Amino acid sequence: MKQFIVIILLTLSSLVHGQYHTAASRSELGILVGGSYYLGDLNQFSQFRNTHLAGGLVYRFNINPRVSFRANFTYAKVSAADSQAKNEFQRERNLSFSSEIYELGAGLEFNYFPFQIGHKRYKGTAYLLAELGMFRMNPKTNYNGTEVELRNLGTEGQGTSLNSKNYYGLMQVCIPLGVGVKMSLGNRMGLNFEFGIRKTFTDYLDDVKADSYVDPVVLEAENGPTAAAVSNLSGNRYGQRGNSSTKDWYVFSGMMITIRLGSPAKCYDH
């Protein structure tokens, strides 16, 4: 049995080295530039609304011409305001937020066609991206001309007698999923265009989750007047605040330029 395992490992190793000579020849380093926006309680359906400049760094390790390991760090910003909504309910609710996002993700790219930078035949392909990531958020709003951090205010009674739950975490898990196309620009450079969505497991990217408002008198007494004021700007004590049955999403789309770190593998240059 041990001999069989050794044979398999040696075979796989020879296949890998037969395709690529060095780790550097399989590696790419690049930059991401594009835009980001959010979908949630304050913007349920409008794609590309309030798109902000986003960017980051990416590392790609080409396992073979069909599959690549990828890791990326992305900076993004998202925002939304009920004042921009078309329906009357949202305009009366009058909530708003913005948040910077720092995301670290890693996963796999699956090429539709074989691809290698600099190869005469494998010049371009469509691909799918699936990753697991972590991101840091910090929703804020503007109140009386001052930017305030919403999480620390406990706008839905977090940390008070009104809510059994504590303050939500600013570090969250996400699943980045994307589609894109990549093409070779010479022997060392590649160009990608990508559209990616981020499934999150929080409903607090916008600081809005609860279906109803909490008692403003108790909230003011325990968390302060600012918390009570920004929690409900509608003037309707018994109105609807959010939708607790859904989670928030954010989206990144843009272009990526990568440079191969090592020399091309000669066996692919036939």
N, C-alpha and C positions, 0 to 999 in steps of 0.2 A: 504493500500500500504506500509506504514511504517513497519507494522508487517511482511509483506512478505519479505521485504529487510532484516530485522533483522534476520529472520529465515534462509535466504540464507547465511548471513555472519556467523551466529553461526554454520551452517552446514559445511561451508568451513573451519572454524577455527577448528572444531572438527576433520575433515579429516586430516588437516595438523598436528595437535598435535597427532593424532592417528598413523601417519606414522613416525614422528620424534619427539622426546621428547623435544629437546632443539635446539636453533639456532646453538650452537657449534657443535652438532652432525651432522648438515647439512653442516657445513662449512669446507673448505679445504684451506690450504695455501701451496704454492709450488714455485719451481724455474723452469725456462725455460732455456734450453741450446741447441744451434743449430747453423745454418748458415743463412746468408742473402745475397741476390743478387738483381740485378736491371734489368728491361726491359724497354727500351726506345730508343731514337734516336741513342745512342751510342752502344746499344746492343739490337737489335730488336727481335732476335729469340733464342739465345743460352742460354738454361736453365743451371743454376748452374755455369755459367761463373763468375769468380772473386767472389766466395763465401767467405764471411768473418764470423768470429766468432760473434755470437749474443747470447743474453741472457736476462733474466728478471725475474720478480716476477708475480705470479698469485694468485688471490683469487677466489674461486668457492663456490657458495651457491646452494645446491641441493634442488630445489623446490619440485621435486618428482623424482622417479627413471628414468623418461624419459627426464626431462627438468632441466637444471641448469642455473643459472645466473653466469656470469663470468666477472671479471675485471682483466686487466693485464697491467703492465708497461714493455715495451720492449726496449732494447738498440740494435741497429743494425748499420752496416756500409755497404755502397754500393759504387761501383766504376766501371768505364769502361774507355777504351782507344781505340781510332780508330786504333792505331798501332797494335792491336791484331786482327783486322778484316781480313776476307778473301777477301772481295771485294776491288777493287782498289779505288773506290770513297771514302770510309771511310778512307783508309790509307792516301790518299792525303789530306783529310779534317784535319786529325791529331789533333782532339780535345780529351780532357780527363777530367775526374773529379773524385772526391771522396766526400762523404758526410757521416757524422754521423747522425743517426736518433734516436730521442727519442720519443717513441710512447706511448700514453695512450688510451686504448680501453675498451669498455664494451659492453656486449650483451648476447646472449643465446647460449647454447649448446643443441642440440637435439640428444638424444641417440637412436640408432636403436633398441637396446634391453634394458630392464630395467637393471639398474646398481646401485650398492651400494658397497662402500669399506667395506670389511669384511664379506659380505653376502655369505653364502655357495652356493647359486644358481646363484645370479647375479654377476658373476665374471669378465665379460668382455663384451665390446660392441664397435661397430663403432659409430662415431658421426659426426655431422655437426656443424660448428661454424658460427655465423653471428653476427657481431659487428659494432658499430660506433666508430670511433676513431679520435684523433688529433695527429699530429706529428710535430716535429720541424726538419727542414733540414738546411743545410748550405753548398752548393756545393763549392768546392775548386779545384784548379789545381796547378800544379807545373810549375813555370815559372822562368827560369834562376836559378834553384836551390832553389827557395823560394816558399813556399806555400802561395797562395793568395786567398782571398775570392772573388768568381766570382760575387755574387749578387751586391756587392757594386761598382763593376766596370761598371755595366750597359752595358754588352757586346753586347746587341742588341739595344742599344740606349736608354734604359730606363733612364728617368730623363733628357733627352736632347731634342733638337729641332728635332731630328731624329725619335722620337717615342712619340706618344701621351700618352702612358701608363707610370705610375710611376714604381718604383722598385717593384718586386714581393715580397709577404710576405714569411717569413721563417716558419711561423706557418700555417699548412694546414690541411684540413679534409681528412680522408680516411675511406674506408669501408673494414675492415678485414673479409675475408671469408676463411674458412678452412675445412678440413676433417681430421679425425684421428681415432685412436683406443685407448681405455683405458682398463686397467686391474687392478685387485685388487692384492696387495702384502701384504697379512696378514690382520689384523684387522684395521690398521690405515693408511696404505700407499697405494698410487696408482701410476701407471706408465702409461704415455701417449706418443704416437708418433703422430706428427701432421705435416701437410703440409698446409701452409696458404698463400694466396695472398692478397696483399693490393691494392685495386683500389684507385687511387688518383684523384684529380680534378685539378692537376697542370701539366704543361709540362716543369716545370723548376727544377725538381729534379736534372737534369743534366746541368741546365743553358742553354739548347738548345731548342728553339721553332721555331723561325722565319725561313721561307723558304729561305730567302736570307740574305746576309751580308749588314750591313749599311755602309755608307760612312766612310772610316777610317780617312780621313782628319778631318771631322767634329767631329767624335768621339774622336779623339786625342785632338782636341782643347777644347772640353767641358768636357771630362771625364779623359783625361790624356793619355800618351803614352802606359802604361801597358794595359789599356782597349782596345786600338786599336790593340795592338799586339796579345793578347790572344783571341780576338774576331774572328780573321781570321788567321789561321796558314797554310792555303792551298796555299797562293800565288795567288789565283784566285779571283779577286774582284767580279766577277759575278757568282760564283759558288753557289751551294745549301748548306745552312747551316744545316737546320733541317726539320722537318715535323710538321707543325702547326695543322694538323688535328687529331693528336693522343695525348693521355696523357701518363704519365709515371706510371709504376707499380714497386713495390718491393715485395720480397717474403721472408718469414721466414719458415724454416722447422727444426724440431729437436725433442727433447724429453722433457718431463715434469714429475717431481716427486712431488706429493702432499702428505700432511699429514693431516688427519682429526683432527680437533681441539678438538672435544668432543667424548664422548663415543658412541658406536653404538646404534641405535634404536632397542630395543629388539623385537618389533613386526615384524621385517623383518628377524629375525633369526630362523624362524620355520624350 
